[in-house]
Amino acid sequence: KPLTAAQRGTAYHTVFENLIFKSDADAEFIKSQLDKLKEKNILSEEEYKCVNAKKFVEFLQSHLGKRICASSEVHREAPFVMQLTPSEVFSNGGYDTTDAKILVHGIIDLYFKENDYIILVDYKTDKVDDKNTPEVICDRYRIQLDYYKRAIELSSGKKVKQAYLYLISSGEAALACEY
């Protein structure tokens, strides 16, 4: 039975989480990494078959991938929890209770230090086409990225300078936000 889109996305995220980042990685190096993930049962047979090694080579050889590889501080799958007021979460207002709190939690795919700033990266498997352009996809995830930015700044004390969506299907690093 073929994997669903969500299962394929999870497979790609699993590889990104475990992949050794080398800017000179080639298809052979990536294939050996995928083989190890399958051997360790980190990837199932179905997941192993659905991921394309070339997509990871494209990523590591991209400008963004090289920046990540050059960083001395890279964080992957970083969990966060923060409390926000309802008015910070819901834009439609109507909340008078100032002492109410909403717990927001998530996992940030990757962020890295570059100079004195943080660069945020979120992997997306959304299909890119004429209607679903990188700009449309970035707009769709902007609120999510803003939460990630806030969580990183609260926990690290460093300023997030840029947020990228890495669009796996097209191999594009789309600059979603510049702060």
Secondary structure, 3 states (H helix, E strand, C coil): CCCCHHHHHHHHHHHHHHCCCCCCCCHHHHHHHHHHHHHCCCCCHHHHHHCCHHHHHHHHHCHHHHHHHHCCCEEEEEEEEEEECHHHHCCCCCCCCCCCCEEEEEEEEEEEEECCEEEEEEEECCCCCCCCCHHHHHHHHHHHHHHHHHHHHHHHCCCEEEEEEEECCCCEEEEEEEC
